[in-house]
């Protein structure tokens, strides 16, 4: 859609929490191939972006600039005045949001190509032909937008690159000789959480099938640690502390995820972290759409509340989750 040369590209999003960032990362890795030689600016208009923080080392070669908490696309008056950004100098502007609020602001930018999926691409310049139905999967959806704007089709890149030292630290924290069951009981919202008691029950059951339980605890769940240590004395907590100079955080957890036999997680950032390591993850969903939040390049065993005939994620039976783990273990 865009004619060469393309020198400056702006990609707009509302913000990127850890789960969002990991879902978007396989698409972000394709941007250099879609826009070779261009200066790529990733703009988080509403909130923070992990691409400027915890995941910055993973996008350093793929993005030239990350702007977060920009206050762009958040005020209705921007529909008339435009955003607080330079009007000129952009060759391509991509609004990744489906709702028109940010689109009505960003359309004031004088870009050769302005692509926005809101209202069936009504505000795009030029309007893309043959866009078809957009994928529900977030990484595939973003790749499709990038292709419509840049004219080069790409598929998400699910390979996991990590800075030096993290995999070595993970090997010492979760050494060879055991099979590990990762348990990620946290979530950004209580309505997405399977009860902590159920994770404790799984941890007690894990040794019966040859697994050592390893809890992955986010910053918001640190208060659970004493209770978990008392309830499951043999459990591991490999991402609580740094190791060999590797600070605790998403990069270390990504490396640890590769060491697991399988994992169980809520529909949350912890599950996306463990799934990025390529190991099977049983993911528990309430009312969220798994097709959007499960990346096709990951090995997920999805259990939704509706699939087992209950109203919410908190009602999914432990027995159903155990059966799914056993199915994973039966793979050869």
Rosetta silent file (secondary structure, phi, psi, omega in degrees, C-alpha in Angstrom):
SEQUENCE: XXXXXXXXXXXXXXXXXXXXXXXXXXXXXXXXXXXXXXXXXXXXXXXXXXXXXXXXXXXXXXXXXXXXXXXXXXXXXXXXXXXXXXXXXXXXXXXXXXXXXXXXXXXXXXXXXXXXXXXXXXXXXXXXXXXXXXXXXXXXXXXXXXXXXXXXXXXXXXXXXXXXXXXXXXXXXXXXXXXXXXXXXXXXXXXXXXXXXXXXXXXXXXXXXXXXXXXXXXXXXXXXXXXXXXXXXXXXXXXXXXXXXXXXXXXXXXXXXXXXXXXXXXXXXXXXXXXXXXXXXXXXXXXXXXXXXXXXXXXXXXXXXXXXXXXXXXXXXXXXXXXXXXXXXXXX
SCORE:     score description
SCORE:     0.000 S_00000001
   1 L     0.000  -42.780  179.491    0.000    0.000    0.000 S_00000001
   2 L   -86.679  138.585  177.977    2.834    2.436    0.854 S_00000001
   3 L   -89.913  145.162  178.289    5.228    3.443   -1.933 S_00000001
   4 L   -74.471  155.009   -4.691    8.978    3.443   -1.318 S_00000001
   5 L   -86.910  145.526  174.398   10.883    5.037    0.175 S_00000001
   6 L  -105.546  117.314 -175.036    9.282    4.975    3.611 S_00000001
   7 L  -103.484  -33.599 -177.383   11.452    6.875    6.087 S_00000001
   8 E  -135.377  128.381 -178.832    9.283    7.400    9.176 S_00000001
   9 E  -126.507  133.699  175.648    6.550    5.110   10.534 S_00000001
  10 E  -114.700  124.615  175.920    4.333    5.717   13.581 S_00000001
  11 E  -113.536  121.096 -175.619    2.532    2.771   15.186 S_00000001
  12 E  -103.798  136.432  171.495   -0.107    3.756   17.749 S_00000001
  13 E  -142.548  165.621 -179.643   -1.447    1.629   20.588 S_00000001
  14 L   -76.153  -36.964 -178.118   -3.170    2.480   23.856 S_00000001
  15 L   169.615  167.598 -175.303   -0.508    0.820   26.035 S_00000001
  16 E  -138.462  100.586  168.677    1.318   -2.449   26.584 S_00000001
  17 L   -78.556  177.910 -171.393    1.213   -4.388   29.831 S_00000001
  18 H   -61.610  -43.628  179.618    3.361   -7.501   30.085 S_00000001
  19 H   -64.937  -44.019  177.613    0.750   -9.872   28.646 S_00000001
  20 H   -60.046  -44.717 -177.067   -0.117   -7.484   25.814 S_00000001
  21 H   -61.920  -41.607  179.918    3.544   -6.936   25.038 S_00000001
  22 H   -68.290  -33.581  175.633    4.318  -10.642   24.789 S_00000001
  23 H   -69.533  -35.760 -177.647    1.341  -11.165   22.482 S_00000001
  24 H   -81.244  -23.732 -173.563    2.413   -8.250   20.279 S_00000001
  25 H   -54.103  -44.605  179.724    6.121   -9.118   20.249 S_00000001
  26 H   -60.189  -28.643  176.378    5.953  -11.718   17.412 S_00000001
  27 H   -79.506  -40.178  179.374    4.369   -9.049   15.194 S_00000001
  28 H   -58.867  -34.890 -179.604    6.763   -6.300   16.269 S_00000001
  29 L   -64.095  -15.787 -178.615    9.654   -8.539   15.167 S_00000001
  30 L   -92.392   -9.049 -171.064    8.359   -8.358   11.584 S_00000001
  31 H   -61.121  -37.611 -179.496    8.309   -4.561   11.293 S_00000001
  32 H   -63.959  -31.455  179.182   11.855   -4.246    9.901 S_00000001
  33 H   -78.075  -28.669  177.954   10.968   -6.595    7.059 S_00000001
  34 H   -77.566  -38.553 -177.276    7.784   -4.669    6.252 S_00000001
  35 L  -125.641   68.224 -177.637    9.464   -1.249    6.431 S_00000001
  36 L   -63.711  133.003  177.012   13.187   -1.794    5.718 S_00000001
  37 L    83.270   -4.727 -178.059   15.298    1.252    6.429 S_00000001
  38 L   -85.971  154.164  170.581   12.489    3.230    8.101 S_00000001
  39 E   -84.768  119.637 -172.374   12.632    4.904   11.513 S_00000001
  40 E  -106.155  118.800  178.965    9.995    3.054   13.561 S_00000001
  41 E  -111.377  123.134  176.090    8.230    4.845   16.417 S_00000001
  42 E  -101.516  119.660 -174.145    5.955    2.877   18.768 S_00000001
  43 E  -116.295  116.275  173.144    3.581    5.230   20.576 S_00000001
  44 E   -94.808  105.316 -170.197    1.562    4.175   23.642 S_00000001
  45 L   -76.611  -31.534 -175.241   -1.014    6.936   23.826 S_00000001
  46 L   -98.811  -50.345 -169.714   -2.807    6.101   27.085 S_00000001
  47 L  -132.322 -163.179 -178.895   -0.496    4.189   29.387 S_00000001
  48 L   -75.521  165.831  175.806    2.918    2.619   29.848 S_00000001
  49 E  -131.178  129.573  176.695    4.587    0.200   27.464 S_00000001
  50 H   -66.400  -15.647  177.044    6.722   -2.764   28.494 S_00000001
  51 H   -71.961  -14.236  172.497    8.666   -2.118   25.295 S_00000001
  52 H  -100.998   -0.141 -176.486   10.143    0.897   27.096 S_00000001
  53 L  -130.851 -109.447 -170.276   10.685   -1.145   30.260 S_00000001
  54 L   -61.101  -33.640 -177.633   10.912   -4.854   31.041 S_00000001
  55 L  -100.346    9.358 -178.913   10.853   -6.029   27.420 S_00000001
  56 H   -53.750  -41.677  179.759   13.004   -3.223   26.001 S_00000001
  57 H   -61.709  -22.979 -176.529   15.977   -5.562   25.340 S_00000001
  58 H   -85.044  -13.943 -179.777   13.730   -7.744   23.153 S_00000001
  59 H  -115.679    4.757 -174.726   12.649   -4.904   20.822 S_00000001
  60 L   -57.912  -35.481 -179.618   15.883   -2.934   20.639 S_00000001
  61 L   -87.170   -6.582 -172.946   16.632   -4.186   17.142 S_00000001
  62 L  -110.977  -21.902  179.615   13.033   -3.852   15.948 S_00000001
  63 L  -128.257  139.345  178.096   11.953   -0.389   17.135 S_00000001
  64 L   -87.760  -27.125 -174.173   13.917    2.855   16.988 S_00000001
  65 E  -152.770  135.933  174.059   11.808    4.741   19.504 S_00000001
  66 E  -124.791  122.573  178.145    9.181    3.874   22.116 S_00000001
  67 E  -114.018  127.330 -178.508    7.050    6.673   23.575 S_00000001
  68 L  -121.705  160.196  179.178    4.770    5.809   26.492 S_00000001
  69 L    49.608   46.440 -170.701    2.057    7.637   28.454 S_00000001
  70 L   -79.639  -13.273 -177.002    1.961   10.142   25.596 S_00000001
  71 L    65.906   33.759 -178.598   -1.487   11.559   26.302 S_00000001
  72 L  -113.363  132.535 -179.630   -2.428   11.054   22.657 S_00000001
  73 L    78.095   22.874 -175.980   -5.861    9.848   21.615 S_00000001
  74 L  -116.222  -12.105 -177.096   -7.329   10.353   25.079 S_00000001
  75 L  -118.481  137.898 -177.825   -9.214   13.674   24.793 S_00000001
  76 L   -64.657  -28.742 -179.186  -12.287   14.318   22.706 S_00000001
  77 L   -65.580  -19.389  176.724  -11.045   17.766   21.699 S_00000001
  78 H   -63.887  -21.849  177.189   -8.282   16.031   19.735 S_00000001
  79 H   -59.992  -29.521  179.444  -10.968   15.087   17.214 S_00000001
  80 H   -97.032  -37.944 -172.665  -10.931   18.761   16.199 S_00000001
  81 H   -96.150  -20.242 -173.302   -7.397   19.835   17.019 S_00000001
  82 L    85.743  170.866 -176.905   -5.421   16.658   16.367 S_00000001
  83 L   -79.740  164.180  177.218   -2.853   15.081   18.694 S_00000001
  84 L   -81.320   65.567  179.315    0.088   16.790   20.357 S_00000001
  85 L  -138.783  156.710  174.050    2.464   15.419   17.721 S_00000001
  86 L   -57.073  131.196 -179.029    4.230   16.919   14.702 S_00000001
  87 L   -68.952  -37.023 -173.921    1.697   17.086   11.864 S_00000001
  88 L  -106.469  169.475  174.625    4.286   16.481    9.140 S_00000001
  89 L    99.701   -4.799  179.059    7.200   14.126    8.683 S_00000001
  90 L   -99.813  130.852  172.658    5.344   10.807    8.832 S_00000001
  91 L   -86.389  -40.228 -178.764    5.244    8.555    5.788 S_00000001
  92 E  -135.177  132.091  172.128    3.031    5.899    7.397 S_00000001
  93 E  -122.950  127.456  179.920    0.774    6.123   10.465 S_00000001
  94 E  -120.801  117.712  171.849   -0.885    2.934   11.760 S_00000001
  95 E   -95.253  115.543 -174.994   -3.576    3.069   14.429 S_00000001
  96 L   -83.455   -6.759 -175.654   -3.817   -0.476   15.799 S_00000001
  97 L   -85.867  148.529 -178.939   -7.061    0.129   17.738 S_00000001
  98 L   -87.217  -18.856 -179.188  -10.445   -0.902   16.397 S_00000001
  99 L   -89.490  151.146 -170.107  -12.396    1.901   18.081 S_00000001
 100 H   -80.915   -5.498 -173.105  -12.519    5.351   16.436 S_00000001
 101 H   -58.231  -50.025  178.915  -11.509    7.530   19.384 S_00000001
 102 H   -72.309  -34.041 -179.112   -7.781    7.511   18.608 S_00000001
 103 H   -60.154  -42.477 -177.958   -8.406    7.355   14.862 S_00000001
 104 H   -67.071  -20.442  173.429  -10.325   10.641   14.876 S_00000001
 105 H   -84.701  -50.227 -173.407   -7.311   12.283   16.504 S_00000001
 106 H   -69.284  -21.982 -178.277   -4.518   10.672   14.492 S_00000001
 107 L   -64.761  -14.396  176.886   -6.154   11.310   11.123 S_00000001
 108 L   -72.781  -16.804  179.129   -5.016   14.944   11.429 S_00000001
 109 L   -71.342  138.302 -176.172   -1.418   13.811   10.854 S_00000001
 110 L   -90.116   78.558  179.282   -0.281   14.415    7.279 S_00000001
 111 L  -105.094  149.228  177.438    0.967   10.957    6.401 S_00000001
 112 L   -64.156  -37.913  176.242    1.182    9.491    2.925 S_00000001
 113 E  -126.034  125.767  173.620   -0.506    6.384    4.292 S_00000001
 114 E  -122.632  115.175 -176.308   -2.885    6.461    7.258 S_00000001
 115 E  -116.794  125.199  179.083   -4.208    3.028    8.215 S_00000001
 116 E  -147.209  124.272 -177.616   -6.892    2.546   10.876 S_00000001
 117 L   -75.539  -10.388 -177.759   -9.258   -0.453   11.127 S_00000001
 118 H   -57.330  142.158  176.154  -11.971    1.525   12.935 S_00000001
 119 H    53.683   41.938  177.275  -15.320    1.685   11.137 S_00000001
 120 H    63.212   37.530  179.558  -14.205   -0.731    8.439 S_00000001
 121 H    65.267   21.982 -176.197  -11.128    1.373    7.502 S_00000001
 122 L   -58.655  -32.839 -175.445  -13.431    4.290    6.675 S_00000001
 123 L   -95.187    1.227 -177.559  -10.864    6.874    7.804 S_00000001
 124 L   -72.521  149.208  177.623   -7.837    5.264    6.152 S_00000001
 125 E  -133.694  117.618  -17.213   -5.949    7.071    3.383 S_00000001
 126 L   -69.913  159.927 -179.059   -5.937    5.426    0.904 S_00000001
 127 L   -73.505  126.685 -175.566   -8.579    2.928    1.958 S_00000001
 128 L   -67.730  145.752  176.355   -7.130   -0.589    1.596 S_00000001
 129 L  -100.593  144.552  174.735   -8.663   -2.961   -0.897 S_00000001
 130 L    65.491   31.299 -179.470   -9.255   -6.598   -0.154 S_00000001
 131 L   -68.466  -30.182  178.621   -8.531   -6.291    3.556 S_00000001
 132 L    64.418 -170.436  177.582  -11.060   -9.030    4.298 S_00000001
 133 L   -73.564  130.772 -179.878  -11.914  -10.140    7.809 S_00000001
 134 L   -77.027  143.496 -179.880   -9.132   -9.285   10.222 S_00000001
 135 L   -61.066  150.189  176.470   -7.698  -12.177   12.298 S_00000001
 136 L   -80.855  -33.080  178.247   -8.890  -12.512   15.892 S_00000001
 137 L   -63.370  128.993 -174.420   -5.444  -13.548   17.136 S_00000001
 138 H   -59.810  -49.006  179.850   -3.630  -10.391   18.272 S_00000001
 139 H   -63.139  -37.768  178.469   -0.194  -11.107   16.691 S_00000001
 140 H   -70.648  -35.912  175.520   -1.795  -12.143   13.390 S_00000001
 141 H   -59.728  -47.213 -179.951   -4.094   -9.118   13.506 S_00000001
 142 H   -65.295  -42.092  177.791   -1.130   -6.764   13.892 S_00000001
 143 H   -59.518  -37.433  178.572    0.829   -8.479   11.117 S_00000001
 144 H   -66.000  -42.138  176.966   -2.162   -8.020    8.837 S_00000001
 145 H   -61.510  -45.297 -179.126   -2.333   -4.292    9.630 S_00000001
 146 H   -61.425  -39.530  179.853    1.396   -3.885    9.005 S_00000001
 147 H   -67.381  -40.878  178.191    1.061   -5.691    5.676 S_00000001
 148 H   -62.487  -35.368 -179.219   -1.885   -3.542    4.578 S_00000001
 149 H   -80.060  -35.304 -173.118    0.130   -0.413    5.376 S_00000001
 150 H  -107.455   -9.863  175.861    3.476   -1.555    3.989 S_00000001
 151 L    78.248   11.411  179.161    2.558   -3.925    1.200 S_00000001
 152 L  -127.454  114.676  179.525    4.686   -6.818    2.495 S_00000001
 153 L   -72.530  136.094  175.913    3.000   -9.856    3.993 S_00000001
 154 L  -139.052  154.692  172.578    4.695  -11.348    7.052 S_00000001
 155 L  -108.104  150.339 -178.857    3.809  -14.028    9.563 S_00000001
 156 L   -55.535  142.635 -179.861    4.419  -13.575   13.307 S_00000001
 157 L  -102.193  103.864 -173.242    7.907  -14.498   14.476 S_00000001
 158 L   -92.489    4.743  178.746    7.488  -16.627   17.611 S_00000001
 159 L   -64.571  142.671 -177.872   11.172  -17.353   18.225 S_00000001
 160 L  -103.600  109.090  174.079   12.298  -16.403   21.718 S_00000001
 161 L   -99.861  134.717  178.071   15.507  -14.387   21.850 S_00000001
 162 L  -131.132  147.272  176.090   16.924  -13.583   25.293 S_00000001
 163 L   -61.297  158.580 -178.165   19.996  -11.601   26.354 S_00000001
 164 L   -58.773  141.138  173.445   23.079  -13.550   27.399 S_00000001
 165 L   102.845  -27.269 -174.940   23.052  -15.079   30.874 S_00000001
 166 H   -70.729  -42.380  179.422   19.332  -15.639   31.427 S_00000001
 167 H   -67.474  -35.909  177.777   19.197  -19.205   30.143 S_00000001
 168 H   -64.212  -43.067  177.260   22.305  -20.106   32.144 S_00000001
 169 H   -62.742  -40.808 -179.794   20.709  -18.725   35.316 S_00000001
 170 H   -63.129  -37.017  179.424   17.494  -20.628   34.564 S_00000001
 171 H   -64.371  -31.280  178.272   19.410  -23.896   34.240 S_00000001
 172 H   -80.018  -33.567 -179.996   20.778  -23.455   37.749 S_00000001
 173 H   -74.402  -36.029  177.148   17.436  -22.448   39.237 S_00000001
 174 L  -126.739   79.822 -173.206   15.581  -25.359   37.588 S_00000001
 175 L   -72.305  163.846  175.258   18.324  -27.943   36.991 S_00000001
 176 L   -60.658  158.292  176.761   18.142  -31.103   34.903 S_00000001
 177 L   107.967  -13.852  175.741   16.932  -34.262   36.587 S_00000001
 178 L  -131.182  157.145  171.462   13.395  -33.184   37.462 S_00000001
 179 E  -106.022  129.384 -170.880   10.235  -32.423   35.509 S_00000001
 180 E  -109.291  137.609  171.949    8.669  -29.143   36.609 S_00000001
 181 E  -104.057  111.017  176.842    5.030  -28.046   36.726 S_00000001
 182 E   -77.728  137.120  179.456    4.818  -24.263   36.471 S_00000001
 183 E  -128.748  116.440 -178.722    1.970  -22.640   38.409 S_00000001
 184 E  -118.990   88.486 -171.696    1.102  -18.988   37.717 S_00000001
 185 L   -83.490   -2.860 -174.387   -1.867  -18.126   39.964 S_00000001
 186 L   -88.431  169.380  176.759   -1.846  -14.348   39.493 S_00000001
 187 L  -166.695  156.074  176.666   -3.772  -12.022   37.216 S_00000001
 188 L   -70.712  -16.407  179.551   -4.331   -8.329   36.712 S_00000001
 189 L  -136.622  135.837 -177.750   -8.007   -8.808   37.606 S_00000001
 190 H   -60.810  -28.111 -178.828   -9.606  -10.935   40.314 S_00000001
 191 H   -70.709  -10.211  177.880  -12.340  -11.985   37.865 S_00000001
 192 H  -101.409    1.336 -172.443   -9.696  -13.847   35.827 S_00000001
 193 L   -94.277  125.787  163.862   -8.247  -15.781   38.762 S_00000001
 194 L   -71.530  141.699 -173.654   -8.775  -19.467   39.405 S_00000001
 195 L   -56.414  140.115  179.747   -8.833  -19.831   43.229 S_00000001
 196 H   -58.478  -35.048  178.917   -5.425  -19.997   44.896 S_00000001
 197 H   -58.392  -33.247  179.470   -6.609  -23.062   46.846 S_00000001
 198 H   -69.305  -38.259  176.422   -6.934  -24.903   43.550 S_00000001
 199 H   -65.343  -38.123  176.513   -3.326  -24.145   42.632 S_00000001
 200 H   -62.898  -41.432  177.973   -2.267  -25.430   46.060 S_00000001
 201 H   -62.191  -40.983  176.902   -4.244  -28.620   45.432 S_00000001
 202 H   -63.221  -40.179 -179.864   -2.469  -29.068   42.082 S_00000001
 203 H   -63.090  -37.785  177.227    0.898  -28.542   43.773 S_00000001
 204 H   -67.742  -35.780 -178.003    0.100  -31.323   46.280 S_00000001
 205 H   -76.934  -29.228 -171.249   -0.987  -33.643   43.438 S_00000001
 206 H   -51.194  -46.038 -179.498    1.972  -32.896   41.117 S_00000001
 207 H   -60.058  -24.076  178.749    4.485  -35.363   42.685 S_00000001
 208 H   -65.149  -22.991  178.562    2.004  -38.200   42.070 S_00000001
 209 H  -113.213   21.320  173.567    2.603  -37.735   38.322 S_00000001
 210 L    80.074   21.981 -177.340    6.339  -37.112   38.621 S_00000001
 211 E  -114.432  142.601  173.087    6.259  -33.306   38.635 S_00000001
 212 E   -98.962  122.227 -178.377    7.902  -30.804   40.975 S_00000001
 213 E   -72.510  135.941  178.026    5.659  -27.739   41.521 S_00000001
 214 E  -132.150  113.010 -179.075    7.255  -24.369   40.745 S_00000001
 215 E   -85.090  138.412  174.730    5.239  -21.229   41.516 S_00000001
 216 L  -114.182  113.265 -170.218    5.665  -18.094   39.399 S_00000001
 217 L  -115.854  124.565  178.001    4.603  -15.084   41.443 S_00000001
 218 L   -82.106  170.543 -178.298    4.177  -11.583   40.070 S_00000001
 219 H   -57.113  -34.148 -177.495    4.848   -8.366   41.995 S_00000001
 220 H   -75.944  -12.371 -176.605    1.157   -7.984   42.901 S_00000001
 221 H  -110.523   12.200 -176.490    1.022  -11.475   44.455 S_00000001
 222 H   -58.309  -28.835  179.966    4.114  -11.361   46.698 S_00000001
 223 H   -66.369  -16.304  179.256    1.874  -11.389   49.777 S_00000001
 224 H   -78.568  -17.802 -168.836    0.792  -14.924   48.837 S_00000001
 225 H   -59.415  -48.470  179.540    4.312  -16.351   49.172 S_00000001
 226 H   -57.474  -41.609  178.957    4.326  -17.104   52.935 S_00000001
 227 H   -63.205  -42.870 -178.644    0.993  -18.889   52.650 S_00000001
 228 H   -67.155  -40.121  179.621    2.161  -20.914   49.649 S_00000001
 229 H   -65.383  -36.051  178.479    5.451  -21.890   51.294 S_00000001
 230 H   -72.145  -39.292 -176.146    3.615  -23.070   54.378 S_00000001
 231 H   -74.705  -33.307 -176.521    0.971  -24.948   52.382 S_00000001
 232 L  -130.848   80.183 -174.255    3.417  -26.595   49.940 S_00000001
 233 L   -59.434  -27.387 -177.750    6.816  -26.959   51.646 S_00000001
 234 L   -89.335    1.704 -177.371    8.357  -28.767   48.670 S_00000001
 235 L   -76.141  153.669  176.173    7.391  -26.168   46.074 S_00000001
 236 E  -102.705  154.366  176.691    9.959  -24.027   44.273 S_00000001
 237 L  -133.138   71.409 -166.609    9.768  -20.268   43.699 S_00000001
 238 L   -70.935  -20.350 -176.559   12.432  -19.808   41.008 S_00000001
 239 L  -104.115   12.927 -179.133   11.606  -16.264   39.917 S_00000001
 240 L   -73.172  -38.028 -176.945   11.395  -14.618   43.348 S_00000001
 241 L  -121.837  157.026  173.893   15.044  -13.627   43.511 S_00000001
 242 L   -71.565  173.357 -178.323   17.663  -12.806   40.913 S_00000001
 243 E  -155.326  133.218  178.386   20.494  -15.204   40.120 S_00000001
 244 L    53.093   39.135  179.776   24.019  -14.751   38.758 S_00000001
 245 L    81.644   -1.851  177.716   23.408  -11.055   38.277 S_00000001
 246 E   -90.937  115.632 -176.770   20.125  -11.647   36.437 S_00000001
 247 L   -70.167  148.964  174.343   17.441   -9.580   38.150 S_00000001
 248 L   -63.608  146.100 -178.184   14.021  -11.137   38.818 S_00000001
 249 L   152.793 -174.581 -174.103   11.490  -10.122   36.222 S_00000001
 250 H   -58.622  -36.777 -177.453    9.969  -11.136   32.882 S_00000001
 251 H   -66.105  -43.024  176.579   13.262  -11.951   31.126 S_00000001
 252 H   -65.887  -40.458  179.443   14.322  -14.422   33.798 S_00000001
 253 H   -64.811  -35.691  175.921   10.797  -15.871   33.908 S_00000001
 254 H   -60.648  -43.981  178.851   10.846  -16.326   30.124 S_00000001
 255 H   -66.030  -40.136  178.116   14.038  -18.350   30.425 S_00000001
 256 H   -64.180  -35.026  179.476   12.593  -20.375   33.308 S_00000001
 257 H   -58.601  -30.716  178.524    9.494  -21.122   31.236 S_00000001
 258 L   -69.489  -16.781 -175.683   11.652  -23.058   28.802 S_00000001
 259 L   -90.998   -4.287 -174.080   12.671  -25.408   31.632 S_00000001
 260 L   -84.555  152.804  168.825    9.140  -26.576   32.487 S_00000001
 261 L   -78.536  -40.885  174.753    7.459  -29.823   31.488 S_00000001
 262 E  -166.535  176.330 -176.777    4.143  -27.970   31.461 S_00000001
 263 E  -149.943  163.346  173.188    2.318  -25.192   33.304 S_00000001
 264 E  -128.683  134.845 -176.144   -1.091  -23.985   34.479 S_00000001
 265 E  -152.404  157.737  170.657   -2.006  -20.309   34.361 S_00000001
 266 E   -78.503  173.107  173.104   -4.866  -17.861   34.315 S_00000001
 267 L   -75.099   83.981 -172.583   -5.621  -15.673   31.311 S_00000001
 268 L  -161.308  176.957 -176.526   -2.932  -13.195   32.343 S_00000001
 269 H   -58.127  -38.212  179.772    0.618  -12.022   31.818 S_00000001
 270 H   -59.212  -39.667  177.772    2.138  -14.894   33.791 S_00000001
 271 H   -66.429  -39.177  178.332    0.587  -17.398   31.403 S_00000001
 272 H   -65.423  -37.445  177.959    1.859  -15.500   28.360 S_00000001
 273 H   -61.822  -49.403 -177.276    5.364  -15.470   29.851 S_00000001
 274 H   -67.866  -36.797 -179.901    5.403  -19.236   30.419 S_00000001
 275 H   -67.748  -29.874 -179.367    3.830  -19.987   27.038 S_00000001
 276 H   -64.103  -20.779  177.685    6.488  -17.930   25.249 S_00000001
 277 L   -76.022   -3.590  175.387    9.023  -20.531   26.349 S_00000001
 278 L    86.958   -0.275  179.671    7.389  -23.045   24.023 S_00000001
 279 L   -89.414  156.945 -179.624    6.246  -25.480   26.705 S_00000001
 280 E   -65.837  133.736  178.125    2.595  -26.625   27.022 S_00000001
 281 E  -127.363  122.054  172.549    0.474  -24.313   29.174 S_00000001
 282 E   -82.163  114.136 -174.285   -3.020  -25.177   30.392 S_00000001
 283 E  -111.128  131.532 -173.706   -4.724  -21.777   30.324 S_00000001
 284 E  -104.274  122.599 -177.380   -7.954  -21.100   32.209 S_00000001
 285 E  -116.728  142.397  170.675  -10.444  -18.641   30.736 S_00000001
 286 L   -94.539  -95.457 -178.265  -13.622  -17.153   32.113 S_00000001
 287 L  -104.426   -3.816  179.663  -15.380  -14.819   29.686 S_00000001
 288 L   -68.790  159.151 -178.537  -12.355  -13.675   27.652 S_00000001
 289 L   -90.540  107.880 -178.919  -11.980  -14.741   24.029 S_00000001
 290 H   -60.083  -31.706 -177.978   -9.200  -17.363   23.777 S_00000001
 291 H   -62.036  -28.916  179.316   -8.896  -16.821   20.020 S_00000001
 292 H   -83.567  -37.950 -169.016   -7.683  -13.276   20.675 S_00000001
 293 H  -104.964    5.564  173.248   -5.419  -13.928   23.641 S_00000001
 294 L  -112.434  113.810 -178.637   -3.823  -17.256   22.730 S_00000001
 295 L   -71.039  133.079 -179.200   -1.027  -16.831   20.210 S_00000001
 296 L   -59.100  -25.810 -178.205   -1.108  -19.547   17.508 S_00000001
 297 L   -81.577    4.141 -179.893    2.646  -20.069   17.840 S_00000001
 298 L  -110.149  161.121 -176.906    2.361  -21.233   21.443 S_00000001
 299 L   -99.170   92.911 -176.442    1.410  -24.632   22.859 S_00000001
 300 E  -114.273  139.820  167.391   -1.792  -23.989   24.780 S_00000001
 301 E  -109.606  103.727 -172.306   -4.375  -26.317   26.259 S_00000001
 302 E   -91.754  131.165  170.905   -7.349  -24.000   26.685 S_00000001
 303 E  -122.282  118.333  175.624  -10.102  -24.600   29.226 S_00000001
 304 E  -103.369  155.002  177.367  -12.962  -22.112   29.193 S_00000001
 305 L   -57.850  -42.551 -177.866  -15.704  -21.875   31.784 S_00000001
 306 H   -64.273  -34.257 -176.241  -18.300  -22.431   29.063 S_00000001
 307 H   -68.299  -20.357  178.139  -16.567  -25.581   27.780 S_00000001
 308 H  -112.980   12.178  172.005  -17.076  -27.300   31.142 S_00000001
 309 L    74.522   31.373  177.460  -20.544  -25.886   31.759 S_00000001
 310 L  -122.743  168.031 -172.336  -19.804  -23.382   34.518 S_00000001
 311 L   -83.483  -31.921 -174.825  -20.363  -19.644   34.795 S_00000001
 312 L  -145.540  167.698 -177.145  -16.878  -18.374   35.615 S_00000001
 313 H   -60.663  -31.656 -177.260  -13.231  -19.360   35.766 S_00000001
 314 H   -66.355  -15.478 -178.055  -13.413  -19.795   39.538 S_00000001
 315 H   -97.650   -2.247  178.993  -15.812  -22.727   39.044 S_00000001
 316 L   -63.369  125.109 -175.578  -13.604  -24.790   36.717 S_00000001
 317 L   -69.100  144.780  176.197  -13.072  -28.105   38.570 S_00000001
 318 H   -60.104  -36.982 -178.349   -9.576  -29.123   39.648 S_00000001
 319 H   -60.392  -36.659  178.528  -10.221  -32.579   38.219 S_00000001
 320 H   -64.805  -41.348  179.834  -10.661  -31.132   34.731 S_00000001
 321 H   -67.645  -40.862  177.185   -7.312  -29.350   34.981 S_00000001
 322 H   -59.578  -43.436  179.747   -5.591  -32.501   36.263 S_00000001
 323 H   -61.357  -38.419 -179.863   -6.973  -34.454   33.308 S_00000001
 324 H   -69.279  -37.941  175.390   -5.623  -31.859   30.894 S_00000001
 325 H   -62.555  -43.936  179.619   -2.173  -32.008   32.518 S_00000001
 326 H   -62.055  -35.149  176.416   -2.216  -35.787   32.243 S_00000001
 327 H   -64.520  -39.940  176.247   -3.075  -35.437   28.552 S_00000001
 328 H   -63.108  -43.702 -178.170   -0.044  -33.201   28.099 S_00000001
 329 H   -66.539  -24.361 -178.914    2.165  -35.679   29.932 S_00000001
 330 L   -77.873  -11.327  178.825    0.954  -38.512   27.688 S_00000001
 331 L   -65.983  148.578  175.912    2.403  -36.804   24.615 S_00000001
 332 L  -119.339    0.000    0.000    5.540  -38.325   23.180 S_00000001
